[in-house]
């Protein structure tokens, strides 16, 4: 279920996915909600492009550390590539 930032208070959340398209973000919200996970979605910018770099806006999905691995498994099983920190 989608939650506001206030719901998680001061809890440290883990980034599990970055949707570059609205269509992907909406599908992922449905997937996480149907599975019963609590998550936070925030918009943010990311840099894309090889020769011509530009800033784009995406939807960043965060979950609590306890849900991180189950959510990553769910994403992988449904054809999404979970976010990998660098």
N, C-alpha and C positions, 0 to 999 in steps of 0.2 A: 504494500500500500504506500502510495506517495505521501511523504510527510514534509512539513515545513522545517526550516533550519532550527527554529525554536524547540521543536519536538526533541531533537537530539542534544540540545543545550550545548554543553562544553565537550561533548564526546568527540573523540578523534575518529573521523570516518575515512574509509578507504575508497579510492577511485577504482571502479571496476569496468567502466565503459565510457567511451566518448563517441556520441552519435554526431556524425557530420551532416546528416539530412534529417529533416523533420519526420519523414516517413519511418525511418529507422528508430527514432526516439519514441514515436507513438507505439510502434510494435513492441519495443522493449518494455515500455511502461505496462502494456497489457500482459506481457509475459511475466514480469516480476510481480504484478498485482495478483494474477491468477495463481502464482506459486506461493503467495502469502508472505513475501518478503517486504520489509519496510526499507524504503530508500529515499534519498534526497536527489533532486534534479536541479542543477544550476546551469545557467548559460554562461559561456565564457568564450574567450578567443583562443585560437590556435593558429600557428603559422603553417602555410601549405605552399607548395610550388618548389620546383628545382632551380630553374633559372630566374623566374620572376616570382619572388617570395611575396606573399600577401597574407594579411590577417583575415581570418574567417571566424564566424560564430558557430559554436556547436553546443550540444547538450551533454553535460557531464553528470554521470550517474555515480552516486556514492552510497555505500552500505556500511553497517557497523562491522568491526573486525571479526566478530563472531560469525557473521553471515558471508564473509568474503569468499571463502573457498566453495561453499554450496552454491553461491550465486555464480561464481566463475565456472563451475561445472555445468550449471544450467545454461549459461550463455554458450559454452562450447558445444553442448548437445543440440542446441538450436541454431547453430551456424554462425554465431557471433564470435568475434575474436576479442577476448577480454583484454583490458588495458594492461600493459606490462610497463612497470616503471623502468626508467633508464639507468 
